[in-house]
Amino acid sequence: MPPTSDTTRFVLVHTSHAGNVGAAARAMKVMGFSDLVLVRPRFDDVLSREETVAMASGAADILVRARIVDTLDAALDGVQHACATAMTPRDFGPPTYAPREHFQTLQAAALRVAFVFGPERTGLSNDDVYRCHACLSIPTAPDYGSLNLAQAVQLLAYEWRVALGGFAVAPRTPEPARADMVAVQGALDHWARVLQQIGFLDPAAPKKLMPRLQQLLNRAQLTPEEIHILRGIARAIEHRR
């Protein structure tokens, strides 16, 4: 059974491709969800198949906790709000929303929620859609809306996680150190000498060239390494002359 803190369930109905089950588990785990229920998948041993485990790519714990049931009703046991996923328009059934639109109101209700996905080839049956409170339609290009099952799980898992508050982005690189004003001024003085040497700066009529370069460097918020590069360029020019 899922942890009690996990109030979101992902339900896959009559899934036919083992790889999609594994990929769906992976999509869930990266967004912090763990409650996966399968309704009569094509293969009874789908949770332990080699392809499933391979596509889960480290989310095997989701597969271990996953359950297989015979009916959608059993899969929705304990759920208070079920969202069907469907691309095909219907003339009858629950209201259809874009995920982000619906999640803005749903997250405030603090309900046990389930997202229900149909078979890869046909999608959910009408009867399965009728059991749900809402129908979610992922906005896609008008002329091509084909989404792989695991892709749809990933999109909804991401949007739902964002609605719930999301995760902080961990920095992948350290915050760069800033060069101090003395180092910046030293680079400017060095460049002023070189620009005079090559005839670009007239010391008798400098106008506002150096103040403008100073403003440029201030906006750039240079690091000590970048100061070294600028001074290295200036030295190379001096040596060439």
TAGIWO-V337049 format. One record per residue. RES is the residue in one small letter. PSI is psi as a letter, one per 40 degrees, with the letter a starting at -180 (none if undefined). D_LAST is the distance of its C-alpha to the last C-alpha in whole Angstrom. Layout:
RES|PSI|D_LAST / RES|PSI|D_LAST
This chain:
m|i|76 / p|i|73 / p|i|72 / t|d|74 / s|e|71 / d|h|70 / t|e|72 / t|h|70 / r|h|72 / f|h|70 / v|h|73 / l|h|73 / v|h|76 / h|f|77 / t|h|73 / s|d|73 / h|h|70 / a|d|69 / g|d|66 / n|d|66 / v|d|68 / g|d|65 / a|d|62 / a|d|64 / a|d|65 / r|d|61 / a|d|60 / m|d|63 / k|d|61 / v|e|58 / m|e|59 / g|f|62 / f|i|65 / s|e|67 / d|h|71 / l|h|71 / v|h|75 / l|h|75 / v|h|78 / r|g|80 / p|i|77 / r|d|77 / f|h|77 / d|d|79 / d|f|77 / v|d|73 / l|d|72 / s|e|72 / r|i|71 / e|d|68 / e|d|66 / t|d|67 / v|d|65 / a|d|62 / m|d|62 / a|d|62 / s|g|59 / g|e|60 / a|f|63 / a|d|66 / d|d|67 / i|d|68 / l|d|69 / v|d|72 / r|e|73 / a|i|73 / r|i|77 / i|h|78 / v|i|81 / d|d|84 / t|i|84 / l|d|81 / d|d|84 / a|d|83 / a|d|79 / l|e|80 / d|h|82 / g|e|81 / v|i|78 / q|e|79 / h|h|77 / a|h|76 / c|h|73 / a|i|74 / t|h|71 / a|i|71 / m|d|70 / t|h|73 / p|i|75 / r|i|78 / d|e|81 / f|i|82 / g|a|81 / p|i|79 / p|i|76 / t|h|73 / y|i|69 / a|i|66 / p|d|65 / r|d|63 / e|d|65 / h|d|68 / f|d|66 / q|d|66 / t|d|69 / l|d|70 / q|d|68 / a|e|70 / a|e|73 / a|f|73 / l|i|75 / r|h|75 / v|i|73 / a|h|73 / f|h|71 / v|h|73 / f|h|71 / g|a|73 / p|i|74 / e|d|70 / r|d|72 / t|e|75 / g|a|74 / l|i|76 / s|i|80 / n|d|81 / d|d|83 / d|d|80 / v|d|79 / y|d|82 / r|e|82 / c|i|79 / h|d|78 / a|i|75 / c|h|73 / l|h|69 / s|h|67 / i|h|64 / p|h|62 / t|i|60 / a|h|59 / p|d|63 / d|e|63 / y|h|62 / g|f|63 / s|h|64 / l|h|63 / n|i|63 / l|d|66 / a|d|63 / q|d|60 / a|d|63 / v|d|64 / q|d|60 / l|d|60 / l|d|63 / a|d|62 / y|d|59 / e|d|60 / w|d|63 / r|d|61 / v|d|59 / a|d|62 / l|e|63 / g|e|60 / g|i|57 / f|i|55 / a|i|52 / v|h|49 / a|h|48 / p|h|44 / r|e|42 / t|i|39 / p|i|39 / e|h|38 / p|i|34 / a|i|33 / r|h|31 / a|i|28 / d|i|30 / m|d|29 / v|d|27 / a|d|24 / v|d|24 / q|d|23 / g|d|21 / a|d|19 / l|d|19 / d|d|18 / h|d|15 / w|d|14 / a|d|15 / r|d|12 / v|d|10 / l|d|12 / q|d|12 / q|d|8 / i|e|8 / g|e|12 / f|d|14 / l|h|16 / d|h|17 / p|d|19 / a|d|21 / a|g|23 / p|e|22 / k|b|25 / k|f|25 / l|d|22 / m|d|22 / p|d|25 / r|d|25 / l|d|23 / q|d|25 / q|d|28 / l|d|26 / l|d|25 / n|d|29 / r|d|30 / a|d|28 / q|g|30 / l|i|27 / t|i|28 / p|d|26 / e|d|25 / e|d|23 / i|d|22 / h|d|20 / i|d|19 / l|d|17 / r|d|15 / g|d|14 / i|d|13 / a|d|11 / r|d|10 / a|d|9 / i|d|6 / e|d|5 / h|d|5 / r|d|4 / r|none|0
